[in-house]
């Protein structure tokens, strides 16, 4: 009898330990997923996905983007059958406007989904996240901080240069556009090839699809502003004067500089037809000395270089500004780093084809809990990290593993975590949510090369090259504004840039002025429509934020 009682007690205890997320009567399900970015399939025995399956009863069937994003989304919309969790990448507005996604707000309450409720309602975040008709289709996958914001490095836009180039320059770091290209020119003259004889490429420009921001966006940053997409906004003007920058004389200066560098051989003509995979491959083999991009956009290349021990070929982010000669003698103060920006309309939405939307919302709720966030971001205690005196720590091996693509496929739920709502900043106990931001880890687990490199530069961390983040403008960042109401003009505005700017960069210098004038003449009608629309939207957002 005592033995039977002990067995029953063990069963009861086991039942009490089962997670609450899989409610009584729920059946295991397979959730279809689309990610609007390329990626790698996890291994069959991936430990995080296995934990989700064992405890929440959910398996994932993941499709990654292969090909052009807008074309792929168009085909899926035409089929009228959608994945359960749908991440439209940088074209998520296409899904919203096609009414492919459900409104999440009816499923989110303080009682049933306290984690999600706190996530989107704290500090009136909900006002910025909902559409004009009061709906919420996507909870941001990034940009919602808890407690303190940590700024160890620039994860967004910057000009990048290989660290070996800075080391070759006696650790003197360029601050202006001319200084940057002068340094690359001098390095190439002294070092035309890699040690194995492969020619270096001085400056690469990614132009493919929505990533054409590498071609278009540098001008606003050279003018000292954070990322507002395709407009320059004067935040010191009470009327928040908004203008397109691409058709202005100060933009011509940048593309004229690229034309000069192209004819010096620093820019390859192939760069204008290079797709994203080819771009990443070029960065990964260490032959590209510089580019304009956003740190998150080439993370796989950085991981590949680090895994190969090619730390000298990894990149330093620089907040370059125009030399005074380009802007009527004005000295520009850089403000690349912005206050925390919610990644509005980016991440998973739940499609209208999903048969269990409430369970998907509950999945988001559960994965946003402290317990699951530690698992998703840090892994398993004792295996992927340790805790000493309340501080979460990693050994060098544990930290290096996180950059290895093969290890990631078996040990991280990267495809799901990247698109899910997540906690950033710090935990209530002071530990960082992102292991890479944990001070003990960030500084102590830095490679020996990087430790010596930053010390030689006279800084402690990469963010020290930048001015401190400025206060976020009341409109947020203007790239988040939905352009659907002027879709035809907006797409025309972008297409003209994609067509003309490579021509301006590669043309005979004697033809540059004529080509620029033709470009401005052609883009002016759509640029005018876009300017008027964005000015009105910015003012509307400012009014909403201040009221």
Helices and strands as residue ranges (DSSP letters): H 2-17, E 29-35, H 47-56, E 58-64, H 69-79, E 85-86, G 89-91, H 92-97, G 105-107, H 114-121, G 122-124, H 125-129, E 145-146, E 157-162, H 163-168, H 177-190, E 201-204, G 209-212, H 213-216, H 218-222, E 231-233, E 242-244, H 249-263, G 269-272, H 276-284, E 288-294, G 295-298, H 299-307, G 311-313, E 315-318, G 324-326, E 349-350, H 357-367, H 370-378, E 386-388, E 391-393, H 396-401, H 405-411, H 414-419, E 424-425, G 435-437, H 439-444, H 448-457, G 462-465, G 478-480, G 484-486, H 487-506, G 509-511, H 512-546
